[in-house]
């Protein structure tokens, strides 16, 4: 309840201040030679520029961008409003307004239009991620180790060793007879369907056994000890 009362008091105070400022701007416009609807348009123009500049300040603040231009137009509108309030407090003879004030009042519409246009049509870019772009990835240390441990190339004059197309397999490990019989059935089925002997990798995948066991089975199936 207390919060609602404070909020209502602030709104009432804002309405009173706005109405007084509105009336003072109207009186200055009338004293400067603006009459009828034109005198009422001046305070509307000042208040709208003030609100537009304030909204622009909030947008730029949320985007993390500089707001020098918005602060400039906010100061201009605030100076126009405060100037009218001070001028109508008896410091200025409204029956004999100086020429410079008439010039300011006559030039205000163009100034307000320029400020409002710049505030509305200048886009606010969202703040981008300031994290630095990732640099080139360092070369893995494994490459250096491989380069160091790579054996020297065989001289061109030496004959290249003959490589058996069949992968060099470790010595055969003892294989259970039941597993050997099952592997033989899989190998026969593979040969019947593909026309080629089954390789150790395929045999290991079919049986689900470790690599050394699959190599031992392949040796026994092919008759190589």
N, C-alpha and C positions, 0 to 999 in steps of 0.2 A: 504494500500500500504506500509506504514512504517513498519507494522508488517511483511509483506512478505520479505522486505529487511533485517530486523534483522534476520529472520529465515534463509535466504540464507547465510548471513554472518557467522552465527554459523555453518552451514553445511560446508562451505568452510574452516573455521578454523579447524573443526574436521577432515576433509579430509587431510589437510596439516599436522596437528599434527600426525595423524595416519600413513601417508606416511613416515614422518621422523622417527618415532619410529620403523616402520617396517624395514626401511633401516638400522637403528642402530643395531637392533637385528640380521639382516642378516649379518652385518659386524662382530659382535661378534662371531656368529656361524662359519663364515669362518676363523676368526683368531684362533678359538679353534680347528680347524682341520676338520670341517664339510664343505663339498663342494657339488656342484651340487644342486639337488633338496632338499637335506637334509638341506642345509643352508637356503633355502626359507621356509621350513616347520616350522622352529623354531619360527619366528615371527607370523606365522598363529596360532601356538599352544598357544603362550602367549596371543594373542588378543582374541582367542576363550575362554580361561579360564577366562579372565577378563570379557567378556560379560556374560558368564554363571554365574559367581559369582554375577554380578550386577543384573541379572534377578532373581536369587535366593533370593537376598536381598529384592527385591520388593515383591515377592510372600510371603515371611515370614512376611514382614511388614504388608501386607494386611490381613494375617491370624492371626496377633497378637501373633506370636511365636518368641522365641529368635533366633537370627541369628548369633551366635558366629562362627559357622563353615563357613558360607558363608562369613563373614567378614575376616576370616583367609585366605581363598583361594583368596579372592579379594586382600588382602594385599600382598600375595605371587606373584600373577600375576603383580600387580602394581610395586612391588619392582624389578621384572625381567625387566619390561619395562623401569623404571626409571634408573635402574642400567646400562642397555645397553646405554641409552642416555648419562649418565655421563661418562661411561668408554670410549666412543668414542669421548669425548670432549678434548682429549689430555692428560688425566690423566693416560692412560694405553697405554703401547707400544704394539700395535696390532701385531708387528713382533716378539715379545717375550712374549707371553701370559703365565702367571703363571700357575702352575699345578692345583691349587685349582679352577681356572676359567674353565679349561678344564674338571675337574671333575663335576662342576656344569652344564656345557653345556651338557655333556654326560648323566648326570642323569636327566635332565629336562623332557624328554619324559615320563619316568615312573612316575615322580611326577605330571605332567600335566594330565596324564591318570587317576591317582588315584583321583586327585581333581575333574576332570570332572565327573567321575563315581559317587562319593559321592554326588555331587551337583545335578545330574540328577535323581538318583535312590533313594534318600531319600525323602519319601512322606512328604508333608506339610499338616498337619491336620487343618481343619477349626476350628476357635475358637468356643468353645462350650458356651452355655448359662451359665453364672456364677451365675445365680439366685439359691438360696438354694432350696433344695428339700422340698416340703411341709411336715410339721411335722404331727403327729397324730391330728386329729380334736378333739377339746375339747368337752366333754360331754355336751349336752344341759342342760340349767338350768331347762327346763321343767321336765326332768327326776327326778331331785332332788325334785322339788315341788310335783311331783306325788308320789314320795316315802314318803315324809313327810305327805301328805294329805291322803294317803291310809288308810282306816279304818282297825282296827285290825281284824284278822281272827276270824271267829266264832268258839268257842270251839268245839272239836269233840263230846263232850257229848250232846251238844244241837242239836236238830233235825233241819235239814236244812229247811228253809222255802220253801213251795211249790211255784214254779214259773209257772205262767200261760203262756202257749206257745204263747198266743196272747199278743202282746206288750201292756204294760200299756199306755192307751191313756188319754189325758186331757179331761175335761168335754166337752160335745158336745156344739159347738157354733151354733147359729142360721144359718140355711142353706136355701138359696132361694129354693122355690119349683121347679123352672125350672132346677136349677143346680142339685137338688136331682133326678129329673126324668131322666136327662141326665146321671147322675152317675149310676142310676139303670140299664139303657140300657147297659152301658159299662160293669157293673158287670155281667149281664145276659149273654152277649156275651162271656165274659171271662170264665164263668162257663160252657157254652155250648161247648167251644173249648178245655178247659183244664180239666174240671171235678172238679175243685176246686174253692173255693171262692177267689175273688180278694183281694189282700192285700193292705194296705194303700199306700205303696210305689209305686206299680204299678198304683193304682188309681190316685195318685198325678201326676205321669208322664203322664198318659193319659189325665187328665183334665188340667194340667198346673196350679194348684192352690197351695197355701202355704200348709205347713205341717199340721198346726192345722185344716184347713178347710178339708183337705183330711181325717184326723183322725175323725172329726165329721161326715163326710159322711160315712166312714166305719162303725162307730157305728150305724148309723141309718139304713144302709143297712143290717147289721147283726142282728139288733133288740136289740142291747145292749145300754142302756141309761147310 
